[in-house]
Structures are given as structure tokens and as C-alpha cells.
Amino acid sequence: MLLPLTFLLFFGRFAGACDLDADVQGNIIVADCAANTLVMFSPNGDSLRMIGGYGSGTLQFDQPAAVAARQGNDIYVADHNNHRVQRFNRMLDYVTTIATRDGTNERAQFGYPRDVAVSRQGELFVVDGENRRIVKFNTQGM
């Protein structure tokens, strides 16, 4: 038997929302591919913070394709056309960038990341759209 769905909350308006995830505090983080932004909402639907805009700077995106926020305090964003994954803390403050497209370690190279996921052990998995594979980084970034 199917239960009827009940409308509970309305979370913002987007130019082209393409992915979302919830962090450990229950906040909802939405990647808007068309607006090149990342928006954080409280569990009640209140807008808490927005970062982004078009570009290649540390708080900018060029089609943020996916977000992973479930594990720990880090939020990872697959920045598709910038060929990188940006890492933010739970308040969406910039931490670091993982960009290996032109690196010397062929096994770690990726381009056009399509998705990101984090294991319970803190390992980062990147769907490498350019090379059609999954790239795994351990907690030391290897």
C-alpha cells in the first residue's frame, strides 16, 4: 500500500538545481548548476548561506554538478567545468581544492567530475567524466 505524500517545506527557488545532500546537522545543501551557486538551508527551510557565482576562483563554480555533505564536517562539490573538487567546512568556508587533471600522477588525474561521495572512513570518491571511471582519494589525498 502506498502512503500519500504530504507537502512539508518549500526550499528556495533555483535557476537549475541539480543535486542536494544533507549534512550531519540536518542542513540541506543544494547545488544550482545554472546559477553556479551552493545554497545551505536549515532543516526548517531557512536560507543560511549562499556561495558561488560563475568563475574559477575559490568561491566560484563553473557548473557545480554534485555535492556530498553527509560525512563529518566537510562538504565536497564536484565543479564540473573547472575540472576540480572544492572542499568546504560545514559553514561553507573554503578549505581546499582537489584538481589533478594536469598532475603527474596519472592514477589520480580526473576531469569533468560528475559526482562525489565520501565513505565513513573519510575517503573521497570522484566520478571522472573525462576518463569514464571512479577515482578514490584516501584521507591523506592519495
N, CA, C and O atoms as CSV, one atom per row, in Angstrom:
chain,resi,resn,atom,element,x,y,z
A,1,MET,N,N,0.841,-1.180,0.000
A,1,MET,CA,C,0.000,0.000,0.000
A,1,MET,C,C,0.888,1.247,0.000
A,1,MET,O,O,1.812,1.345,0.808
A,2,LEU,N,N,0.621,2.183,-0.883
A,2,LEU,CA,C,1.348,3.435,-0.953
A,2,LEU,C,C,0.718,4.453,-0.025
A,2,LEU,O,O,-0.502,4.610,0.024
A,3,LEU,N,N,1.575,5.137,0.707
A,3,LEU,CA,C,1.091,6.196,1.583
A,3,LEU,C,C,1.050,7.498,0.804
A,3,LEU,O,O,1.918,7.733,-0.036
A,4,PRO,N,N,0.068,8.351,1.057
A,4,PRO,CA,C,0.013,9.637,0.352
A,4,PRO,C,C,1.169,10.532,0.800
A,4,PRO,O,O,1.547,10.538,1.971
A,5,LEU,N,N,1.721,11.282,-0.147
A,5,LEU,CA,C,2.779,12.230,0.175
A,5,LEU,C,C,2.167,13.523,0.673
A,5,LEU,O,O,1.127,13.960,0.179
A,6,THR,N,N,2.805,14.127,1.640
A,6,THR,CA,C,2.333,15.382,2.196
A,6,THR,C,C,3.400,16.439,1.964
A,6,THR,O,O,4.573,16.209,2.258
A,7,PHE,N,N,3.012,17.579,1.445
A,7,PHE,CA,C,3.928,18.695,1.237
A,7,PHE,C,C,4.335,19.258,2.589
A,7,PHE,O,O,3.478,19.661,3.376
A,8,LEU,N,N,5.629,19.289,2.866
A,8,LEU,CA,C,6.100,19.755,4.164
A,8,LEU,C,C,6.764,21.119,4.099
A,8,LEU,O,O,6.382,22.032,4.830
A,9,LEU,N,N,7.766,21.264,3.220
A,9,LEU,CA,C,8.520,22.512,3.145
A,9,LEU,C,C,8.821,22.866,1.701
A,9,LEU,O,O,8.818,22.003,0.822
A,10,PHE,N,N,9.081,24.141,1.466
A,10,PHE,CA,C,9.492,24.638,0.168
A,10,PHE,C,C,10.875,25.236,0.358
A,10,PHE,O,O,11.046,26.161,1.152
A,11,PHE,N,N,11.864,24.719,-0.361
A,11,PHE,CA,C,13.240,25.174,-0.209
A,11,PHE,C,C,13.646,26.056,-1.381
A,11,PHE,O,O,14.109,25.541,-2.398
A,12,GLY,N,N,13.487,27.352,-1.268
A,12,GLY,CA,C,14.020,28.320,-2.221
A,12,GLY,C,C,13.564,28.162,-3.656
A,12,GLY,O,O,12.742,27.310,-3.990
A,13,ARG,N,N,14.137,29.028,-4.501
A,13,ARG,CA,C,13.926,28.988,-5.949
A,13,ARG,C,C,15.302,28.908,-6.591
A,13,ARG,O,O,16.262,29.517,-6.120
A,14,PHE,N,N,15.379,28.152,-7.665
A,14,PHE,CA,C,16.675,27.902,-8.291
A,14,PHE,C,C,16.593,28.091,-9.790
A,14,PHE,O,O,15.538,27.904,-10.396
A,15,ALA,N,N,17.723,28.465,-10.386
A,15,ALA,CA,C,17.813,28.570,-11.839
A,15,ALA,C,C,17.911,27.183,-12.454
A,15,ALA,O,O,17.411,26.947,-13.554
A,16,GLY,N,N,18.556,26.268,-11.739
A,16,GLY,CA,C,18.718,24.906,-12.243
A,16,GLY,C,C,19.346,24.010,-11.195
A,16,GLY,O,O,20.478,23.555,-11.355
A,17,ALA,N,N,18.608,23.755,-10.120
A,17,ALA,CA,C,19.121,22.871,-9.068
A,17,ALA,C,C,19.409,21.504,-9.665
A,17,ALA,O,O,18.581,20.955,-10.392
A,18,CYS,N,N,20.592,20.944,-9.359
A,18,CYS,CA,C,20.966,19.669,-9.970
A,18,CYS,C,C,21.342,18.602,-8.946
A,18,CYS,O,O,21.390,17.423,-9.297
A,19,ASP,N,N,21.610,18.968,-7.703
A,19,ASP,CA,C,21.940,17.975,-6.687
A,19,ASP,C,C,21.740,18.593,-5.313
A,19,ASP,O,O,21.740,19.813,-5.151
A,20,LEU,N,N,21.569,17.713,-4.322
A,20,LEU,CA,C,21.470,18.170,-2.938
A,20,LEU,C,C,21.935,17.059,-2.018
A,20,LEU,O,O,21.969,15.889,-2.399
A,21,ASP,N,N,22.290,17.439,-0.811
A,21,ASP,CA,C,22.644,16.490,0.227
A,21,ASP,C,C,22.351,17.147,1.568
A,21,ASP,O,O,22.187,18.364,1.649
A,22,ALA,N,N,22.287,16.341,2.612
A,22,ALA,CA,C,22.063,16.845,3.966
A,22,ALA,C,C,23.314,16.583,4.785
A,22,ALA,O,O,23.912,15.511,4.687
A,23,ASP,N,N,23.713,17.561,5.595
A,23,ASP,CA,C,24.876,17.362,6.453
A,23,ASP,C,C,24.456,16.693,7.760
A,23,ASP,O,O,23.281,16.386,7.957
A,24,VAL,N,N,25.421,16.471,8.648
A,24,VAL,CA,C,25.136,15.750,9.891
A,24,VAL,C,C,24.226,16.534,10.837
A,24,VAL,O,O,23.629,15.943,11.736
A,25,GLN,N,N,24.107,17.855,10.653
A,25,GLN,CA,C,23.206,18.671,11.472
A,25,GLN,C,C,21.809,18.750,10.867
A,25,GLN,O,O,20.915,19.354,11.460
A,26,GLY,N,N,21.609,18.148,9.694
A,26,GLY,CA,C,20.304,18.187,9.041
A,26,GLY,C,C,20.120,19.338,8.081
A,26,GLY,O,O,19.048,19.487,7.495
A,27,ASN,N,N,21.154,20.166,7.906
A,27,ASN,CA,C,21.077,21.248,6.926
A,27,ASN,C,C,21.070,20.655,5.524
A,27,ASN,O,O,21.702,19.628,5.275
A,28,ILE,N,N,20.355,21.301,4.608
A,28,ILE,CA,C,20.262,20.860,3.227
A,28,ILE,C,C,21.154,21.765,2.384
A,28,ILE,O,O,21.020,22.988,2.425
A,29,ILE,N,N,22.064,21.163,1.618
A,29,ILE,CA,C,22.957,21.915,0.742
A,29,ILE,C,C,22.554,21.588,-0.692
A,29,ILE,O,O,22.526,20.422,-1.086
A,30,VAL,N,N,22.239,22.630,-1.474
A,30,VAL,CA,C,21.756,22.470,-2.840
A,30,VAL,C,C,22.775,23.064,-3.810
A,30,VAL,O,O,23.209,24.204,-3.646
A,31,ALA,N,N,23.154,22.275,-4.831
A,31,ALA,CA,C,23.994,22.758,-5.920
A,31,ALA,C,C,23.078,23.228,-7.039
A,31,ALA,O,O,22.237,22.470,-7.523
A,32,ASP,N,N,23.244,24.478,-7.446
A,32,ASP,CA,C,22.480,25.038,-8.551
A,32,ASP,C,C,23.420,25.174,-9.740
A,32,ASP,O,O,24.225,26.103,-9.800
A,33,CYS,N,N,23.317,24.244,-10.684
A,33,CYS,CA,C,24.221,24.208,-11.839
A,33,CYS,C,C,24.092,25.445,-12.714
A,33,CYS,O,O,25.096,25.965,-13.201
A,34,ALA,N,N,22.892,25.913,-12.916
A,34,ALA,CA,C,22.669,27.047,-13.810
A,34,ALA,C,C,23.146,28.367,-13.210
A,34,ALA,O,O,23.655,29.223,-13.933
A,35,ALA,N,N,22.989,28.543,-11.907
A,35,ALA,CA,C,23.404,29.786,-11.249
A,35,ALA,C,C,24.834,29.704,-10.721
A,35,ALA,O,O,25.377,30.704,-10.253
A,36,ASN,N,N,25.455,28.508,-10.792
A,36,ASN,CA,C,26.819,28.306,-10.292
A,36,ASN,C,C,26.930,28.679,-8.817
A,36,ASN,O,O,27.863,29.368,-8.403
A,37,THR,N,N,25.963,28.210,-8.033
A,37,THR,CA,C,25.947,28.522,-6.603
A,37,THR,C,C,25.720,27.271,-5.773
A,37,THR,O,O,25.283,26.232,-6.268
A,38,LEU,N,N,26.032,27.410,-4.504
A,38,LEU,CA,C,25.752,26.404,-3.494
A,38,LEU,C,C,24.965,27.128,-2.410
A,38,LEU,O,O,25.396,28.174,-1.922
A,39,VAL,N,N,23.809,26.575,-2.028
A,39,VAL,CA,C,22.942,27.227,-1.044
A,39,VAL,C,C,22.701,26.260,0.100
A,39,VAL,O,O,22.416,25.082,-0.117
A,40,MET,N,N,22.819,26.771,1.333
A,40,MET,CA,C,22.574,25.966,2.529
A,40,MET,C,C,21.288,26.429,3.194
A,40,MET,O,O,21.067,27.620,3.414
A,41,PHE,N,N,20.435,25.435,3.512
A,41,PHE,CA,C,19.182,25.691,4.203
A,41,PHE,C,C,19.188,24.953,5.538
A,41,PHE,O,O,19.780,23.881,5.663
A,42,SER,N,N,18.526,25.535,6.528
A,42,SER,CA,C,18.345,24.856,7.812
A,42,SER,C,C,17.356,23.712,7.613
A,42,SER,O,O,16.676,23.655,6.588
A,43,PRO,N,N,17.267,22.799,8.586
A,43,PRO,CA,C,16.263,21.732,8.484
A,43,PRO,C,C,14.830,22.267,8.357
A,43,PRO,O,O,13.946,21.559,7.875
A,44,ASN,N,N,14.599,23.517,8.790
A,44,ASN,CA,C,13.271,24.140,8.694
A,44,ASN,C,C,13.042,24.871,7.374
A,44,ASN,O,O,11.964,25.418,7.145
A,45,GLY,N,N,14.065,24.881,6.498
A,45,GLY,CA,C,13.920,25.536,5.200
A,45,GLY,C,C,14.391,26.967,5.148
A,45,GLY,O,O,14.216,27.629,4.125
A,46,ASP,N,N,14.997,27.482,6.238
A,46,ASP,CA,C,15.513,28.847,6.236
A,46,ASP,C,C,16.846,28.895,5.502
A,46,ASP,O,O,17.712,28.050,5.730
A,47,SER,N,N,17.017,29.876,4.624
A,47,SER,CA,C,18.274,30.048,3.900
A,47,SER,C,C,19.346,30.525,4.877
A,47,SER,O,O,19.174,31.545,5.544
A,48,LEU,N,N,20.457,29.782,4.958
A,48,LEU,CA,C,21.528,30.117,5.896
A,48,LEU,C,C,22.709,30.804,5.219
A,48,LEU,O,O,23.287,31.745,5.764
A,49,ARG,N,N,23.065,30.324,4.018
A,49,ARG,CA,C,24.233,30.890,3.348
A,49,ARG,C,C,24.225,30.477,1.887
A,49,ARG,O,O,23.761,29.392,1.535
A,50,MET,N,N,24.745,31.357,1.042
A,50,MET,CA,C,24.928,31.045,-0.363
A,50,MET,C,C,26.331,31.464,-0.769
A,50,MET,O,O,26.794,32.544,-0.405
A,51,ILE,N,N,27.004,30.608,-1.523
A,51,ILE,CA,C,28.311,30.955,-2.061
A,51,ILE,C,C,28.300,30.651,-3.546
A,51,ILE,O,O,27.456,29.904,-4.041
A,52,GLY,N,N,29.250,31.242,-4.243
A,52,GLY,CA,C,29.420,30.917,-5.638
A,52,GLY,C,C,29.254,32.087,-6.565
A,52,GLY,O,O,29.405,33.249,-6.189
A,53,GLY,N,N,28.938,31.736,-7.791
A,53,GLY,CA,C,28.916,32.644,-8.911
A,53,GLY,C,C,29.853,32.062,-9.954
A,53,GLY,O,O,30.711,31.239,-9.636
A,54,TYR,N,N,29.690,32.484,-11.185
A,54,TYR,CA,C,30.490,31.909,-12.256
A,54,TYR,C,C,31.951,32.328,-12.152
A,54,TYR,O,O,32.251,33.501,-11.926
A,55,GLY,N,N,32.863,31.365,-12.317
A,55,GLY,CA,C,34.291,31.659,-12.342
A,55,GLY,C,C,35.105,30.470,-11.907
A,55,GLY,O,O,34.588,29.369,-11.719
A,56,SER,N,N,36.395,30.715,-11.751
A,56,SER,CA,C,37.307,29.648,-11.345
A,56,SER,C,C,38.031,29.957,-10.040
A,56,SER,O,O,38.999,29.279,-9.695
A,57,GLY,N,N,37.571,30.976,-9.308
A,57,GLY,CA,C,38.150,31.308,-8.019
A,57,GLY,C,C,37.729,30.320,-6.946
A,57,GLY,O,O,36.964,29.392,-7.211
A,58,THR,N,N,38.225,30.520,-5.748
A,58,THR,CA,C,37.980,29.562,-4.661
A,58,THR,C,C,36.528,29.505,-4.208
A,58,THR,O,O,36.109,28.478,-3.674
A,59,LEU,N,N,35.758,30.538,-4.391
A,59,LEU,CA,C,34.344,30.519,-4.019
A,59,LEU,C,C,33.464,30.674,-5.254
A,59,LEU,O,O,32.355,31.202,-5.175
A,60,GLN,N,N,33.969,30.209,-6.395
A,60,GLN,CA,C,33.229,30.280,-7.639
A,60,GLN,C,C,33.137,28.896,-8.260
A,60,GLN,O,O,33.920,28.002,-7.938
A,61,PHE,N,N,32.167,28.733,-9.158
A,61,PHE,CA,C,31.957,27.446,-9.824
A,61,PHE,C,C,31.695,27.652,-11.306
A,61,PHE,O,O,31.294,28.729,-11.747
A,62,ASP,N,N,31.934,26.594,-12.053
A,62,ASP,CA,C,31.515,26.514,-13.444
A,62,ASP,C,C,30.773,25.190,-13.599
A,62,ASP,O,O,31.351,24.182,-14.009
A,63,GLN,N,N,29.526,25.210,-13.276
A,63,GLN,CA,C,28.595,24.085,-13.262
A,63,GLN,C,C,28.899,23.103,-12.124
A,63,GLN,O,O,29.470,22.037,-12.354
A,64,PRO,N,N,28.514,23.468,-10.902
A,64,PRO,CA,C,28.684,22.546,-9.774
A,64,PRO,C,C,27.721,21.365,-9.917
A,64,PRO,O,O,26.522,21.507,-9.679
A,65,ALA,N,N,28.238,20.222,-10.300
A,65,ALA,CA,C,27.397,19.082,-10.683
A,65,ALA,C,C,26.883,18.270,-9.511
A,65,ALA,O,O,25.820,17.657,-9.612
A,66,ALA,N,N,27.609,18.250,-8.399
A,66,ALA,CA,C,27.218,17.383,-7.283
A,66,ALA,C,C,27.781,17.916,-5.974
A,66,ALA,O,O,28.776,18.641,-5.948
A,67,VAL,N,N,27.112,17.533,-4.883
A,67,VAL,CA,C,27.551,17.918,-3.549
A,67,VAL,C,C,27.469,16.694,-2.632
A,67,VAL,O,O,26.527,15.905,-2.714
A,68,ALA,N,N,28.477,16.548,-1.754
A,68,ALA,CA,C,28.487,15.481,-0.749
A,68,ALA,C,C,28.741,16.126,0.600
A,68,ALA,O,O,29.764,16.778,0.807
A,69,ALA,N,N,27.785,15.936,1.532
A,69,ALA,CA,C,27.871,16.620,2.819
A,69,ALA,C,C,27.608,15.715,4.011
A,69,ALA,O,O,27.677,16.187,5.146
A,70,ARG,N,N,27.315,14.462,3.813
A,70,ARG,CA,C,26.843,13.592,4.892
A,70,ARG,C,C,27.870,13.223,5.945
A,70,ARG,O,O,27.515,13.063,7.112
A,71,GLN,N,N,29.116,13.084,5.573
A,71,GLN,CA,C,30.126,12.567,6.495
A,71,GLN,C,C,30.930,13.703,7.120
A,71,GLN,O,O,31.480,14.540,6.404
A,72,GLY,N,N,31.001,13.736,8.427
A,72,GLY,CA,C,31.855,14.681,9.139
A,72,GLY,C,C,31.474,16.132,8.935
A,72,GLY,O,O,30.304,16.471,8.761
A,73,ASN,N,N,32.494,16.983,8.962
A,73,ASN,CA,C,32.275,18.424,8.865
A,73,ASN,C,C,32.565,18.980,7.492
A,73,ASN,O,O,32.391,20.180,7.279
A,74,ASP,N,N,33.000,18.157,6.545
A,74,ASP,CA,C,33.390,18.648,5.229
A,74,ASP,C,C,32.270,18.520,4.214
A,74,ASP,O,O,31.460,17.595,4.266
A,75,ILE,N,N,32.242,19.479,3.281
A,75,ILE,CA,C,31.304,19.469,2.170
A,75,ILE,C,C,32.140,19.519,0.899
A,75,ILE,O,O,32.977,20.406,0.732
A,76,TYR,N,N,31.909,18.565,0.007
A,76,TYR,CA,C,32.651,18.474,-1.244
A,76,TYR,C,C,31.728,18.809,-2.402
A,76,TYR,O,O,30.570,18.393,-2.426
A,77,VAL,N,N,32.253,19.571,-3.372
A,77,VAL,CA,C,31.476,19.958,-4.540
A,77,VAL,C,C,32.252,19.583,-5.796
A,77,VAL,O,O,33.406,19.980,-5.963
A,78,ALA,N,N,31.612,18.815,-6.681
A,78,ALA,CA,C,32.194,18.495,-7.985
A,78,ALA,C,C,31.967,19.694,-8.893
A,78,ALA,O,O,30.842,19.950,-9.320
A,79,ASP,N,N,33.031,20.425,-9.186
A,79,ASP,CA,C,32.985,21.634,-10.017
A,79,ASP,C,C,33.316,21.211,-11.453
A,79,ASP,O,O,34.465,21.284,-11.889
A,80,HIS,N,N,32.295,20.775,-12.165
A,80,HIS,CA,C,32.409,20.061,-13.438
A,80,HIS,C,C,33.342,20.723,-14.456
A,80,HIS,O,O,34.348,20.124,-14.835
A,81,ASN,N,N,33.038,21.922,-14.899
A,81,ASN,CA,C,33.812,22.541,-15.980
A,81,ASN,C,C,35.135,23.150,-15.526
A,81,ASN,O,O,35.952,23.537,-16.362
A,82,ASN,N,N,35.356,23.242,-14.229
A,82,ASN,CA,C,36.662,23.680,-13.720
A,82,ASN,C,C,37.578,22.485,-13.437
A,82,ASN,O,O,38.711,22.669,-12.992
A,83,HIS,N,N,37.100,21.264,-13.691
A,83,HIS,CA,C,37.894,20.033,-13.529
A,83,HIS,C,C,38.478,19.914,-12.124
A,83,HIS,O,O,39.667,19.640,-11.957
A,84,ARG,N,N,37.638,20.120,-11.124
A,84,ARG,CA,C,38.134,20.084,-9.746
A,84,ARG,C,C,37.016,19.714,-8.783
A,84,ARG,O,O,35.837,19.700,-9.135
A,85,VAL,N,N,37.424,19.415,-7.561
A,85,VAL,CA,C,36.502,19.243,-6.447
A,85,VAL,C,C,36.920,20.265,-5.402
A,85,VAL,O,O,38.082,20.317,-4.999
A,86,GLN,N,N,35.969,21.073,-4.970
A,86,GLN,CA,C,36.261,22.031,-3.912
A,86,GLN,C,C,35.744,21.478,-2.589
A,86,GLN,O,O,34.678,20.866,-2.520
A,87,ARG,N,N,36.525,21.712,-1.550
A,87,ARG,CA,C,36.167,21.262,-0.202
A,87,ARG,C,C,35.904,22.480,0.675
A,87,ARG,O,O,36.681,23.435,0.694
A,88,PHE,N,N,34.781,22.421,1.405
A,88,PHE,CA,C,34.377,23.491,2.303
A,88,PHE,C,C,34.114,22.901,3.683
A,88,PHE,O,O,33.864,21.703,3.813
A,89,ASN,N,N,34.171,23.747,4.718
A,89,ASN,CA,C,33.776,23.272,6.044
A,89,ASN,C,C,32.263,23.350,6.155
A,89,ASN,O,O,31.593,23.724,5.191
A,90,ARG,N,N,31.716,23.007,7.304
A,90,ARG,CA,C,30.257,22.922,7.448
A,90,ARG,C,C,29.561,24.268,7.394
A,90,ARG,O,O,28.334,24.322,7.314
A,91,MET,N,N,30.326,25.369,7.435
A,91,MET,CA,C,29.746,26.707,7.294
A,91,MET,C,C,29.945,27.268,5.881
A,91,MET,O,O,29.691,28.447,5.633
A,92,LEU,N,N,30.403,26.409,4.957
A,92,LEU,CA,C,30.688,26.760,3.572
A,92,LEU,C,C,31.854,27.730,3.427
A,92,LEU,O,O,31.898,28.524,2.487
A,93,ASP,N,N,32.794,27.663,4.360
A,93,ASP,CA,C,34.049,28.399,4.218
A,93,ASP,C,C,35.009,27.520,3.425
A,93,ASP,O,O,35.094,26.315,3.660
A,94,TYR,N,N,35.726,28.123,2.493
A,94,TYR,CA,C,36.647,27.384,1.631
A,94,TYR,C,C,37.764,26.727,2.450
A,94,TYR,O,O,38.336,27.353,3.343
A,95,VAL,N,N,38.067,25.463,2.139
A,95,VAL,CA,C,39.164,24.734,2.789
A,95,VAL,C,C,40.278,24.439,1.792
A,95,VAL,O,O,41.422,24.838,2.010
A,96,THR,N,N,39.954,23.737,0.686
A,96,THR,CA,C,40.985,23.373,-0.286
A,96,THR,C,C,40.349,22.960,-1.604
A,96,THR,O,O,39.133,22.799,-1.707
A,97,THR,N,N,41.191,22.793,-2.599
A,97,THR,CA,C,40.763,22.336,-3.922
A,97,THR,C,C,41.538,21.085,-4.287
A,97,THR,O,O,42.743,20.996,-4.052
A,98,ILE,N,N,40.838,20.123,-4.863
A,98,ILE,CA,C,41.473,18.926,-5.407
A,98,ILE,C,C,41.314,19.021,-6.917
A,98,ILE,O,O,40.213,18.871,-7.448
A,99,ALA,N,N,42.427,19.272,-7.601
A,99,ALA,CA,C,42.432,19.389,-9.055
A,99,ALA,C,C,43.657,18.644,-9.565
A,99,ALA,O,O,44.788,19.076,-9.343
A,100,THR,N,N,43.437,17.546,-10.236
A,100,THR,CA,C,44.565,16.697,-10.633
A,100,THR,C,C,44.640,16.469,-12.143
A,100,THR,O,O,45.422,15.637,-12.602
A,101,ARG,N,N,43.854,17.183,-12.903
A,101,ARG,CA,C,43.769,16.928,-14.344
A,101,ARG,C,C,45.129,16.981,-15.024
A,101,ARG,O,O,45.417,16.148,-15.883
A,102,ASP,N,N,45.953,17.921,-14.666
A,102,ASP,CA,C,47.265,18.069,-15.285
A,102,ASP,C,C,48.398,17.601,-14.387
A,102,ASP,O,O,49.559,17.914,-14.650
A,103,GLY,N,N,48.085,16.857,-13.332
A,103,GLY,CA,C,49.098,16.375,-12.404
A,103,GLY,C,C,49.944,15.259,-13.006
A,103,GLY,O,O,49.612,14.707,-14.055
A,104,THR,N,N,51.025,14.942,-12.335
A,104,THR,CA,C,51.935,13.903,-12.834
A,104,THR,C,C,51.487,12.501,-12.464
A,104,THR,O,O,51.911,11.539,-13.105
A,105,ASN,N,N,50.644,12.352,-11.452
A,105,ASN,CA,C,50.155,11.047,-11.048
A,105,ASN,C,C,48.936,10.675,-11.892
A,105,ASN,O,O,47.822,11.114,-11.607
A,106,GLU,N,N,49.149,9.864,-12.933
A,106,GLU,CA,C,48.072,9.506,-13.855
A,106,GLU,C,C,46.887,8.853,-13.165
A,106,GLU,O,O,45.744,9.081,-13.560
A,107,ARG,N,N,47.133,8.057,-12.156
A,107,ARG,CA,C,46.052,7.354,-11.472
A,107,ARG,C,C,45.122,8.320,-10.744
A,107,ARG,O,O,43.949,8.009,-10.532
A,108,ALA,N,N,45.633,9.485,-10.361
A,108,ALA,CA,C,44.822,10.454,-9.618
A,108,ALA,C,C,44.207,11.516,-10.528
A,108,ALA,O,O,43.420,12.334,-10.051
A,109,GLN,N,N,44.533,11.531,-11.803
A,109,GLN,CA,C,44.000,12.547,-12.707
A,109,GLN,C,C,42.513,12.338,-12.953
A,109,GLN,O,O,42.055,11.210,-13.137
A,110,PHE,N,N,41.769,13.431,-12.954
A,110,PHE,CA,C,40.367,13.390,-13.338
A,110,PHE,C,C,40.000,14.714,-13.985
A,110,PHE,O,O,40.620,15.744,-13.725
A,111,GLY,N,N,38.990,14.667,-14.825
A,111,GLY,CA,C,38.459,15.862,-15.466
A,111,GLY,C,C,36.951,15.747,-15.544
A,111,GLY,O,O,36.407,14.643,-15.540
A,112,TYR,N,N,36.280,16.867,-15.613
A,112,TYR,CA,C,34.823,16.920,-15.659
A,112,TYR,C,C,34.174,16.034,-14.594
A,112,TYR,O,O,33.423,15.117,-14.926
A,113,PRO,N,N,34.461,16.305,-13.307
A,113,PRO,CA,C,33.850,15.470,-12.258
A,113,PRO,C,C,32.330,15.578,-12.294
A,113,PRO,O,O,31.772,16.673,-12.345
A,114,ARG,N,N,31.668,14.413,-12.266
A,114,ARG,CA,C,30.207,14.369,-12.355
A,114,ARG,C,C,29.526,14.129,-11.024
A,114,ARG,O,O,28.365,14.497,-10.840
A,115,ASP,N,N,30.248,13.508,-10.085
A,115,ASP,CA,C,29.649,13.225,-8.784
A,115,ASP,C,C,30.767,13.030,-7.770
A,115,ASP,O,O,31.907,12.739,-8.134
A,116,VAL,N,N,30.432,13.192,-6.500
A,116,VAL,CA,C,31.364,12.971,-5.398
A,116,VAL,C,C,30.638,12.240,-4.283
A,116,VAL,O,O,29.434,12.406,-4.091
A,117,ALA,N,N,31.391,11.430,-3.552
A,117,ALA,CA,C,30.852,10.732,-2.382
A,117,ALA,C,C,31.984,10.560,-1.389
A,117,ALA,O,O,33.156,10.514,-1.764
A,118,VAL,N,N,31.619,10.466,-0.110
A,118,VAL,CA,C,32.603,10.285,0.952
A,118,VAL,C,C,32.203,9.060,1.765
A,118,VAL,O,O,31.049,8.915,2.168
A,119,SER,N,N,33.191,8.168,2.003
A,119,SER,CA,C,32.928,6.967,2.795
A,119,SER,C,C,32.936,7.304,4.281
A,119,SER,O,O,33.316,8.408,4.671
A,120,ARG,N,N,32.524,6.366,5.092
A,120,ARG,CA,C,32.562,6.558,6.554
A,120,ARG,C,C,33.982,6.735,7.059
A,120,ARG,O,O,34.192,7.335,8.113
A,121,GLN,N,N,34.965,6.220,6.320
A,121,GLN,CA,C,36.371,6.354,6.704
A,121,GLN,C,C,36.980,7.666,6.217
A,121,GLN,O,O,38.154,7.932,6.475
A,122,GLY,N,N,36.197,8.489,5.515
A,122,GLY,CA,C,36.681,9.777,5.033
A,122,GLY,C,C,37.303,9.732,3.653
A,122,GLY,O,O,37.876,10.726,3.207
A,123,GLU,N,N,37.205,8.606,2.966
A,123,GLU,CA,C,37.749,8.512,1.607
A,123,GLU,C,C,36.817,9.248,0.645
A,123,GLU,O,O,35.594,9.165,0.761
A,124,LEU,N,N,37.408,9.959,-0.295
A,124,LEU,CA,C,36.648,10.710,-1.289
A,124,LEU,C,C,36.629,9.931,-2.596
A,124,LEU,O,O,37.670,9.475,-3.070
A,125,PHE,N,N,35.440,9.780,-3.177
A,125,PHE,CA,C,35.270,9.128,-4.474
A,125,PHE,C,C,34.772,10.177,-5.463
A,125,PHE,O,O,33.832,10.919,-5.178
A,126,VAL,N,N,35.417,10.228,-6.633
A,126,VAL,CA,C,35.063,11.200,-7.669
A,126,VAL,C,C,34.697,10.439,-8.935
A,126,VAL,O,O,35.460,9.589,-9.394
A,127,VAL,N,N,33.530,10.741,-9.503
A,127,VAL,CA,C,33.167,10.181,-10.803
A,127,VAL,C,C,33.879,11.033,-11.848
A,127,VAL,O,O,33.557,12.206,-12.039
A,128,ASP,N,N,34.848,10.426,-12.519
A,128,ASP,CA,C,35.694,11.080,-13.504
A,128,ASP,C,C,35.004,11.010,-14.865
A,128,ASP,O,O,35.064,9.985,-15.544
A,129,GLY,N,N,34.349,12.102,-15.262
A,129,GLY,CA,C,33.616,12.130,-16.519
A,129,GLY,C,C,34.502,12.093,-17.741
A,129,GLY,O,O,34.088,11.608,-18.794
A,130,GLU,N,N,35.711,12.597,-17.619
A,130,GLU,CA,C,36.619,12.635,-18.766
A,130,GLU,C,C,37.190,11.261,-19.094
A,130,GLU,O,O,37.301,10.896,-20.264
A,131,ASN,N,N,37.551,10.501,-18.067
A,131,ASN,CA,C,38.186,9.198,-18.272
A,131,ASN,C,C,37.251,8.024,-18.005
A,131,ASN,O,O,37.668,6.867,-18.059
A,132,ARG,N,N,35.968,8.330,-17.712
A,132,ARG,CA,C,34.927,7.315,-17.507
A,132,ARG,C,C,35.326,6.272,-16.464
A,132,ARG,O,O,35.383,5.077,-16.754
A,133,ARG,N,N,35.598,6.739,-15.254
A,133,ARG,CA,C,35.996,5.862,-14.149
A,133,ARG,C,C,35.728,6.560,-12.827
A,133,ARG,O,O,35.276,7.705,-12.787
A,134,ILE,N,N,36.016,5.843,-11.741
A,134,ILE,CA,C,35.928,6.400,-10.382
A,134,ILE,C,C,37.343,6.548,-9.845
A,134,ILE,O,O,38.155,5.630,-9.959
A,135,VAL,N,N,37.635,7.698,-9.263
A,135,VAL,CA,C,38.946,7.944,-8.649
A,135,VAL,C,C,38.724,8.027,-7.128
A,135,VAL,O,O,37.825,8.727,-6.660
A,136,LYS,N,N,39.543,7.313,-6.379
A,136,LYS,CA,C,39.430,7.270,-4.920
A,136,LYS,C,C,40.631,7.956,-4.295
A,136,LYS,O,O,41.778,7.684,-4.650
A,137,PHE,N,N,40.344,8.863,-3.347
A,137,PHE,CA,C,41.385,9.551,-2.588
A,137,PHE,C,C,41.231,9.162,-1.131
A,137,PHE,O,O,40.131,9.226,-0.583
A,138,ASN,N,N,42.338,8.754,-0.490
A,138,ASN,CA,C,42.263,8.433,0.929
A,138,ASN,C,C,42.312,9.710,1.743
A,138,ASN,O,O,42.321,10.802,1.176
A,139,THR,N,N,42.342,9.595,3.035
A,139,THR,CA,C,42.300,10.779,3.905
A,139,THR,C,C,43.556,11.626,3.812
A,139,THR,O,O,43.557,12.767,4.273
A,140,GLN,N,N,44.639,11.096,3.225
A,140,GLN,CA,C,45.855,11.856,3.003
A,140,GLN,C,C,45.894,12.476,1.597
A,140,GLN,O,O,46.883,13.108,1.229
A,141,GLY,N,N,44.840,12.299,0.827
A,141,GLY,CA,C,44.756,12.883,-0.505
A,141,GLY,C,C,45.385,12.069,-1.612
A,141,GLY,O,O,45.591,12.589,-2.709
A,142,MET,N,N,45.695,10.827,-1.366
A,142,MET,CA,C,46.338,9.972,-2.373
A,142,MET,C,C,45.322,9.108,-3.088
A,142,MET,O,O,45.685,8.326,-3.967
